[in-house]
């Protein structure tokens, strides 16, 4: 019975099991989770909107929730379809956790 109660949330709410996991969480003491979004695309080097997520590279504009934008300040390649993005803030520092990767953004 206990196993069923543990597995039911994972089966019916898979996003709970795929939430952002920060392996070195101690580096983020004092940060506040400010919002959660979906990365719905990015702006390519030609200035055109693409509906894919290919990670971050310095200056890449990510489109979130189809109508907002953030700009990457770090590099990290990854591919996913509409991954969850969790934004954390501490003063003027803003970071995004996407697929368990952490990036500085503005």
Residue pairs with C-beta under 8 A, 6 or more apart in sequence:
9 16
10 16
10 17
15 84
18 84
19 84
19 86
20 84
20 85
20 86
20 97
20 98
20 99
20 100
21 100
22 28
22 97
22 100
22 102
23 100
28 88
28 90
28 95
28 102
30 90
31 88
31 89
31 90
31 93
31 95
32 88
32 89
32 90
33 86
33 87
33 88
34 87
34 88
34 89
35 86
35 87
36 84
36 85
36 86
36 87
37 64
37 65
37 68
37 84
37 85
37 87
38 64
38 65
38 82
38 83
38 84
38 85
39 53
39 62
39 63
39 64
39 80
39 82
39 83
39 84
39 85
39 98
40 51
40 63
40 64
40 65
40 66
40 82
41 49
41 50
41 51
41 52
41 53
41 62
41 63
41 66
42 49
42 50
42 52
42 53
42 54
42 60
42 61
42 62
42 63
43 49
43 50
43 60
43 61
43 63
43 69
44 50
49 63
52 79
52 81
53 62
53 78
53 79
53 80
53 81
53 82
53 83
53 98
54 77
54 78
54 79
55 75
55 76
55 77
55 78
55 79
55 101
56 62
56 72
56 74
56 75
56 76
56 98
56 101
56 103
56 105
57 72
57 75
58 72
58 73
58 74
58 75
59 71
59 72
60 71
60 72
61 69
61 70
61 71
61 72
62 69
62 70
62 71
62 72
62 85
62 96
62 105
63 69
64 70
64 85
70 87
70 94
70 96
70 105
70 106
71 105
71 106
72 103
72 104
72 105
73 103
73 104
73 105
73 106
74 103
74 104
76 101
76 103
78 98
78 99
78 101
80 98
80 99
83 98
83 99
84 98
85 96
85 97
85 98
86 96
86 97
86 98
87 94
87 95
87 96
87 105
88 94
88 95
88 96
88 97
89 95
93 104
94 104
94 105
94 106
95 102
95 103
95 104
95 105
96 102
96 103
96 105
97 103
